[in-house]
Amino acid sequence: MIATWKMAYDGIHKGMQALHEQGIQEAIVTAIQDVEQREEFVSVGKGGLPNIEGHVQLDAAYMDGSTLNFGGVIEVENISSAIEVA
């Protein structure tokens, strides 16, 4: 896994543990959920900035490179993990 933001550092470590115990899909979800659930990150997930109407909307996408199966969501509200839905 590769993360481009410093805020993903802890999630990557949690994801690596999940990779060894549960597999790649769970590892990716674990890593991303760590960022989504942390309100101190004022950019995505629970700490996301609201849109012009004052609503926090989440987006996420996932693709399995082996099977090319994919899923994604945009502008979802009132859920705690957009990656889990994707």
C-alpha positions in Angstrom: 0.0 0.0 0.0 1.1 3.5 -0.7 -0.2 6.7 1.0 0.6 10.2 -0.2 -0.5 12.1 2.9 1.2 12.0 6.4 -2.3 11.6 8.0 -2.5 8.1 6.5 0.7 6.9 8.3 -1.1 5.1 11.2 -3.7 3.6 8.9 -1.0 2.1 6.7 0.5 0.4 9.7 -2.9 -0.9 10.8 -3.6 -2.0 7.2 -0.3 -4.0 7.0 -1.3 -5.9 10.1 -4.7 -6.6 8.6 -3.0 -7.7 5.4 -1.1 -10.5 7.2 -4.2 -11.6 9.1 -7.2 -11.0 6.8 -6.0 -10.2 3.2 -5.7 -7.3 0.8 -9.3 -6.1 0.7 -9.6 -5.9 4.5 -6.1 -4.2 4.7 -7.2 -1.4 2.3 -10.5 -0.9 4.1 -8.7 -0.8 7.5 -6.1 1.7 6.3 -8.7 4.0 4.8 -11.1 3.7 7.7 -8.4 4.9 10.1 -8.3 8.2 8.2 -12.1 8.4 7.7 -12.8 8.0 11.5 -10.4 10.6 12.8 -12.1 14.0 13.3 -8.8 15.8 13.7 -8.2 15.4 9.9 -10.1 18.3 8.6 -10.4 17.2 5.0 -12.0 13.7 4.7 -14.4 11.4 6.6 -15.8 12.6 10.0 -13.6 15.7 9.9 -14.5 16.5 6.3 -15.4 20.0 5.3 -19.0 20.7 4.5 -20.2 21.7 1.1 -21.8 25.0 0.3 -25.1 23.8 1.8 -23.4 22.7 5.1 -23.5 19.0 4.4 -20.4 16.7 4.8 -20.5 14.3 1.8 -18.1 11.4 1.4 -16.7 9.8 -1.7 -14.7 6.5 -2.1 -13.7 4.0 -4.7 -12.1 0.6 -4.6 -10.8 -1.6 -7.4 -9.3 -5.1 -7.2 -6.4 -5.2 -9.7 -6.6 -9.0 -10.0 -10.3 -9.3 -11.0 -10.9 -5.7 -12.0 -14.0 -5.7 -9.8 -14.8 -2.2 -8.5 -17.2 -0.2 -6.5 -17.6 3.5 -5.7 -19.8 6.0 -4.0 -20.1 9.8 -4.3 -21.8 12.4 -2.3 -23.0 10.0 0.4 -24.2 11.4 3.7 -24.9 10.0 7.2 -22.6 7.0 7.0 -19.4 6.5 8.9 -17.3 4.8 6.2 -17.6 5.5 2.5 -14.9 2.9 1.7 -16.9 0.2 3.3 -19.9 1.1 1.2 -17.8 1.2 -2.0 
